[in-house]
Amino acid sequence: MAEKFSSFDQMGKAMGHSKPKDEKRGAGQRGKQNFQENLKEPDFLKLDYDYVGHAEKVMRQMQNPNKYGKMSFGSLTTSKIRNILTLVNEIYNKVIISSEEKLDERIMNEIRYMKVRLVYESGREKAVAGFAQKSDIITAIDFIGDDRAKLIRYSRYLEALVAYFKFLGGNEQ
């Protein structure tokens, strides 16, 4: 019988994402990073930080020459990265029309679900996992909380990542 959870925190704990730092990982972890360890707010969420320049730097670091010598993002495609942007934009569009500084519980639940989807997509596709890790898009979700400005900044950072992906010749598949 499937286990039922009353919150995302319980589900995360059951999945091993919130163990105390001193607790050893079990064999089932296979050395994967525990998303809750040593979390630090990504700089791009800070209001005085150049998130556009940061996005360019991240995307340039992700490029590698392919077998023909052309710079490439490996198997990361426009479709994969735009699907992530779509998840964020659905929430952004609801928030941008509101003038409230604090996000309501409904929106915060959507943000938590977005994190679940990003974790899932990262588990499915190595290219998405590499993108998520290098860009800090999963870690950053934990720092949005109920702050409208941080959600807007997060969305715009992700949009800048997609823009530089395309500008630098991202794959069309």
Summary of the structure (lengths in Angstrom):
residues: 173
radius of gyration: 17.0
end to end distance: 39.3
largest distance: 52.1
contacts: 459
relative contact order: 0.18
helix: 57%
strand: 5%
